[in-house]
Amino acid sequence: MQRLIFLCAFLYCMSTNTAAQDCNITFKGRIIDFHDKTPILGASIAVINLNRYTTSNMDGVFEINNLCKGKIILEVKHISCETKQITIDIYKSINKEIFLEHHLEELNEVVVKTNTKTEQSSVEQSIKKAVIEEYTDKSLGDALHTISGVSSLSTGNSIVKPMIHGLHSSRLLIINNNVRMFDQEWGDEHAPNVDINASDRIDVIKGANTLKYGSDAIGGLILLKPKRYAVKDSLFGSTLSSFNSNGLGGSLNSEIIKTYKSGYYAKFQMNYKQFGDFEAPNYNLTNTGLKSLNGSFRFGYNSFEKGFDAYYSYVNNEFGILKASHIGNVNDLDNAIDSPLPGVIEDFSYTKDFPKQAIVHHLGKIEAYKRFKGFGKLTVQYDFQINRRKEFDLRRGALKNTPVIDLRLFTTSLQPNLQIDYFDNLKINTGLLLRYQQNDAVSGTGTSPLIPDFNKYDAGMYAIGNYNLNETTEISTGIRYDFTDINANKEYNVTDWQETYNYDELFPEFESGAIRGTDIPTNPRFTYHNISASLGLSKKFDNNIELLANYGLASRVPNPSELFSEGLHHSVARIETGFLTIGKEIANKFILSLEKNSNDFGFAISPYYNQINGFVQLIPVGITTTIRGAFPVWEYNQIDAQIFGVDIDVNKKISKNFTYIASLSLLQGDNLTDDIPLIHMPATNFSNRLSYVNANLNQLKISLSHKTILQQNRFPDYNFFTYNATIQEDVFVDISSTPPTYSLFGLSTSAVFKVFKKGSVKLEFNIENIFNKSYREHLNRLRYFSNDLGRNYNLKLKINY
Amino acid sequence: MKITNTIKITKLLAILFISVCTFTACSDDDDDHDHESEEELITTVNYTLTNGSDVVTLKFSDPDGDGPIEPVYDIVGDLTANSTYIGMIELLNETESPAEDITEEVKEEADEHEFFYTSDVSGLTITKTDTDGNGNPLGVETSLTTVGAGSGTLTIVLKHEPTKPNDGSSSSAGGSTDVEITFDVTIN
């Protein structure tokens, strides 16, 4: 029995009566594998408080004689299994059957070790509950910033999109509670609609090789995971409140959990967050406040053989967007770039004026599983999501309170999954996906919709195998096929359809035959077949060193904005055009990782190379004149691209109380077709953190952190000249140059106080941007208009009960 | 236990399906809204200059907004030297029928709008003669004075939510530009 999939131990107790005398007690046991009920040979059993050892024989049986009455601590070890301790009070000879089991994480509370992974052979990093709590009043994108190789594309400071190895939006899969998020994620200024407080752990998978969730994870995956609760009678909860000086706001998060010995559990969580205008070091960032109300409810039944989990979450976000970023034409943009201060600076306020976004996201799912002895586990999951996105711009008259963008996206899917763990060395995971999606460009906006109504059908199937070559080597391989059908309704301008884009010859089948005035109603319909594959290898060496190698083939179908967008985008003063001719994007990503997992000294060095054919990018191609003045025209096109780099993480325990953590990310992106740098690639950055922890003194923790982001010197030059009618000369519009290098420092302190019997209070005081540094980040889309955030004092109070 | 579970799951699924249906039921009620007319579009700017019977009109029209059809400049008449004209701006949305008068909306929200006029013709001055509710200039009504003969350009800018009052130049007033057009003018 050599199982590499670690974690074990599930106990069934059976006792028999035998005569008991002091120090004459016999403990008899049998160690059995749950899956095929075979006895486990060679497990080592130690009574650690008595310093006695034995091993199980061919039949899995062991025996410890001459035990005295009292408590014994039994430690059961088996190769590739995590050590398990059992404490038993013995007063007579007993016979115990011990089942070893590899799926503990699905049944019981798991103590997550630094090296516990979601996918055994993938290159991934995680953030735990403690870090999530540090970011309780921030966004997913902010929290993920703590991981090397993850940066973000942001719009101001509250709309933050995570970016893995330079890729974001449609190229990242965000899996919330096992449900793939569909929240109009294609948009650069559409932040993921998740409440990080609802999750217990967040994994970032940097390779494209987790095929279970989709074939299009060109950049990687982000998995938000809930906690598994122990099967026992318990009622507990916590309340976390946070207050910030910058933005004069904060959040309040409460959760309460009830678990039963029978396996039932329920959890209720609520979060409210509000901020007023944030401030840069020297001025107010007018209209950057936000308000967010989130809640989640979960209940289920958990036993080893069967169970279910029902989950519903509600996210309601309202984000103000920097008022100065609403501009009219390219001259306004040029004025903004040239001006050191934002165009509008008003006094602090909680009011959210225009522009702003209001998004509501519902997510519900139910999952049920049944385990079959000597075979595996069958899981069926049904989920639905409703996303309603409203974007408000500065408008006139009766349209003042009418959104310019109003989209409703409904997604529902059914996913059966079969996990076969019967074979000793091979684990197979296979499943199906059926998904329906409907986008509704809600009427009444008084504008033509950014993206049209469409219906989308997806069907997919996958099979993933994990094979243990030997005790230290594991190979995983997977293949996935996806079918996608998009059926849209969109009216084009006749001149555009026939002359500008030549669609009447390229896509005559999309025409309905009718022409309404200057418009032609069309019915674009596309079907795609996608194949994706993955190959992974993990090899363990001595001293906790592990080498991982991954290859992933991913393909992505174009998103609605790449196909259909057409029109003016205010905050960037540009006209954006998508094309029906945009095709699939195919990526080959290679990633290697050499890791040493240890608290004393650990590291991870992960180089990667991603080659993307048909990479879809949005770039400026010219200028058009409208009644509002001149606008640059940005068009989607496809090129061949490569992105490569390395992420390095180091942790070192300096002394009993001091630890040091550092990370470095290097990345280069190239547009191979035009032989120029790729647009919007994160710059080299590195961070350091020195922490002092004293477990004996109220778990006192003091950390000093630092992060430097170097100036991005590799960027494509899309600067241009435009005629400024007011001053009657051509002006140079520098949209490409990147802001200079900056370094930020932070301090965080925390201590835990035991205030009542069953509960504790954790107090935290943090300072972000200690030196109140004025800086601009090149991946912030509002960098033309204002500086980033200034200093913030943060106070957190967490009560566990 | 197993049966009760199955019943529970079935019930839950039923509830979920029902709730999904309720949530989405309203999505079928609004067909045929894919291409709405651009309600706040300004397609046409008319700047009419009147000095008694001497009427000069500067017209800019772009009936399809940022669509493929190029905008049209239509200038009727030349300005006369050493004269003072009364200027009136008219903004229209001609995609609506009848055409919508956007000037009215601008006047209603006069404190959030301002027109700016600039010209490189020597001696040509344009003064705003109307004000918003706060006594700051608006610029729908103007007075244009010419001195000598010559030719050059005249630029009209409409700003939405500019800083008011300002120093009179559109670039320092901030806000977002709703109109920015340049006419060629000749003074005889």
Chai-1 contact restraints between the chains, C-beta under 6 A:
chainA,res_idxA,chainB,res_idxB,connection_type,confidence,min_distance_angstrom,max_distance_angstrom,comment,restraint_id
A,F308,B,I9,contact,1.0,0.0,6.0,A-B,restraint_1
A,A310,B,L12,contact,1.0,0.0,6.0,A-B,restraint_2
A,H326,B,S176,contact,1.0,0.0,6.0,A-B,restraint_3
A,I327,B,S176,contact,1.0,0.0,6.0,A-B,restraint_4
A,G328,B,S176,contact,1.0,0.0,6.0,A-B,restraint_5
A,G328,B,T177,contact,1.0,0.0,6.0,A-B,restraint_6
A,N329,B,T177,contact,1.0,0.0,6.0,A-B,restraint_7
A,N329,B,E180,contact,1.0,0.0,6.0,A-B,restraint_8
A,D332,B,T177,contact,1.0,0.0,6.0,A-B,restraint_9
A,N335,B,S171,contact,1.0,0.0,6.0,A-B,restraint_10
A,G343,B,G174,contact,1.0,0.0,6.0,A-B,restraint_11
A,G364,B,L16,contact,1.0,0.0,6.0,A-B,restraint_12
A,I366,B,L12,contact,1.0,0.0,6.0,A-B,restraint_13
A,A368,B,I9,contact,1.0,0.0,6.0,A-B,restraint_14
A,F384,B,V20,contact,1.0,0.0,6.0,A-B,restraint_15
A,I386,B,F23,contact,1.0,0.0,6.0,A-B,restraint_16
A,R395,B,E40,contact,1.0,0.0,6.0,A-B,restraint_17
A,R396,B,E40,contact,1.0,0.0,6.0,A-B,restraint_18
A,R396,B,E105,contact,1.0,0.0,6.0,A-B,restraint_19
A,G397,B,E105,contact,1.0,0.0,6.0,A-B,restraint_20
A,L399,B,E40,contact,1.0,0.0,6.0,A-B,restraint_21
A,F410,B,T24,contact,1.0,0.0,6.0,A-B,restraint_22
A,D440,B,S27,contact,1.0,0.0,6.0,A-B,restraint_23
A,S443,B,D30,contact,1.0,0.0,6.0,A-B,restraint_24
A,S443,B,H33,contact,1.0,0.0,6.0,A-B,restraint_25
A,G446,B,E39,contact,1.0,0.0,6.0,A-B,restraint_26
A,T447,B,E38,contact,1.0,0.0,6.0,A-B,restraint_27
A,S448,B,H35,contact,1.0,0.0,6.0,A-B,restraint_28
A,P452,B,D34,contact,1.0,0.0,6.0,A-B,restraint_29
A,N489,B,D34,contact,1.0,0.0,6.0,A-B,restraint_30
A,E491,B,D34,contact,1.0,0.0,6.0,A-B,restraint_31
A,E491,B,H35,contact,1.0,0.0,6.0,A-B,restraint_32
A,N493,B,G67,contact,1.0,0.0,6.0,A-B,restraint_33
A,T495,B,P68,contact,1.0,0.0,6.0,A-B,restraint_34
A,D496,B,P68,contact,1.0,0.0,6.0,A-B,restraint_35
A,T500,B,P68,contact,1.0,0.0,6.0,A-B,restraint_36
A,D519,B,H35,contact,1.0,0.0,6.0,A-B,restraint_37
A,I575,B,D66,contact,1.0,0.0,6.0,A-B,restraint_38
A,T626,B,D66,contact,1.0,0.0,6.0,A-B,restraint_39
A,I627,B,I42,contact,1.0,0.0,6.0,A-B,restraint_40
A,I627,B,D62,contact,1.0,0.0,6.0,A-B,restraint_41
A,I627,B,V179,contact,1.0,0.0,6.0,A-B,restraint_42
A,R628,B,T177,contact,1.0,0.0,6.0,A-B,restraint_43
A,R628,B,D178,contact,1.0,0.0,6.0,A-B,restraint_44
A,R628,B,E180,contact,1.0,0.0,6.0,A-B,restraint_45
A,G629,B,T177,contact,1.0,0.0,6.0,A-B,restraint_46
A,G629,B,E180,contact,1.0,0.0,6.0,A-B,restraint_47
A,A725,B,T155,contact,1.0,0.0,6.0,A-B,restraint_48
A,A725,B,T182,contact,1.0,0.0,6.0,A-B,restraint_49
A,T726,B,T118,contact,1.0,0.0,6.0,A-B,restraint_50
A,T726,B,T155,contact,1.0,0.0,6.0,A-B,restraint_51
A,T726,B,S170,contact,1.0,0.0,6.0,A-B,restraint_52
A,T726,B,S171,contact,1.0,0.0,6.0,A-B,restraint_53
A,Q728,B,D120,contact,1.0,0.0,6.0,A-B,restraint_54
